[in-house]
Amino acid sequence: MTSYLVPAAYGEAEYVEKRSRFIARVWPCETEAEALAHLEATRKQHYDARHNVYAYIIREGGIMRYSDDGEPQGTSGQPTLNVFRSQEIQNFCCVVTRYFGGILLGTGGLVRAYSTAAKMALENAGISRMALWKSIELGCSYSQFERIKRLLEEHEAVIENTDFGADIVFSALLREDKVDDFAKALTELTAGTVEYLECGESFRGVKIK
């Protein structure tokens, strides 16, 4: 089943280096038209900026674009793109606006500044995994709590709620491709004394970072 990473939401950050301001913005996008609309809106908002560097990847059609927008080649667009490629993020648009502070940063300084601003914006946006997620519930004793919590985490489950009553009941989301391995591991861990209940499934983005 398809599974991929995307920005969880809009994210923005500002980084200042030697009086130059780098304002980075990240949006989730499903089409190139969305990415271009965000780029155009940013250009209009920051018409007085020296540069509006951008990068985007759209999963459908395998589209990948970036631009240095007047900065020296390879110092801005590619480093911005690499922030997302290194974490395998797709369906995003990132625009980094630079207001020149009067001091040249050099090639290394530009790469560092654009990369840092993009990373900060992505951190503020968060990361979601698009996948087929199963909603599960399972109950366990207090003595089993830590081991089962660790097992859920090892199988990349997202724990949505933990109810501490007579027993402990976990409500969690588990990726469809992890279900079989989790079921086997749970049986081995608890000698078959704990089972989980599937409560539904949906293909959607779930924030993981």
Secondary structure, DSSP 8 states (H G I E B T S, - for coil): ---EEEESS-EEEEEEETTEEEEEEEEE-SSHHHHHHHHHHHHHHTTTSSEEEEEEEETTTTEEEEE-TTS-TTSSHHHHHHHHHTTTB-SEEEEEEEE--SS--HHHHHHHHHHHHHHHHHHHH-EEEEEEEEEEEEEE-GGGHHHHHHHHHHTT-EEEEEEESSSEEEEEEEEGGGHHHHHHHHHHHHTT---EEEEEEEEEEEE--
